[in-house]
Amino acid sequence: MKASDVITVDKDILGGIPVFKGTRVPVKNLFDYLEEGDSLQDFLNDFDYIPKEYCLAVLKISEQLLADKSLYENSN
């Protein structure tokens, strides 16, 4: 799944903040939940209209981005 399959960035929706496709829920909310120690299931319970697959795809895409060593090559 590509980011564009699960995330929308549109200046007319929350000023261009990345949101889960078809919603007005910022993707950052998922990370906020996880950062606070809440589970993915807690997030899904509170936002039951967001497919679990979307959340898993966002986490997988984030993992792939962080694993991309080229992002860090000139960071010294």
N, C-alpha and C positions, 0 to 999 in steps of 0.2 A: 504494500500500500504506500502511495506517495503522500507527502504532506498535504498536497492540494486535494487529496481525497477526504481528508478529515479536518482540515483547518481552512478557515476563510480569513483573509485580510482585505478589508474594505473600508475606505475612509468614511463611509456612511454608516458603518456599524462600529460603535464605540470608538470612533475616531481612528480606526485602522489597527486597533489592538487585535492580535490573533485570537480568534474564537473558534470553538468547535463548530464545524460546518452545520448549517441549518439552525444555529442557536445564537444567542447573545452572551454565551458563557465563555469568558476568557480562558484560554488554555492554561494560563498562569494559575488559575484556581486549582487545577489538578495538582500542580507542584506545591502550592500552598498547603493543601490538605496533607500531602505526603510529608512535607517538611514539618508539619505540626504533629506528626506521628499517627495521623489517621490512615486508615487502609484505603485501598482502591475501592473496596466494597462500600466504605463509608461515603466516598465521593459519589459512587453510582447510586446509592440510596438517596442522597440529597438531590442528585441530578439524574433522575431515572429515565429521562428522555434522551440522554447521551448514550449511544451504544458502547458497550464495553470494548468492542473492537476498535473504536476510535481512540479510547484511552490507551489501549495496548499499543496501537500504532504510534501514537505520540511518544510513548515511552521508548519504543524501539527506535524511532527516528532520532530521538535525543541521544540514545546510547550510540547509535552509528555516528552521529556528529561528534560526540565526545571521543570516540575511538579513532577519528580521523587525525592522524599524526601531523598531517600537513597544516593543521590549524595552529600547531604549536612550534613549528620549525623556526620561525623568526621572532619568538616571543621573549628572547633573552634581553 
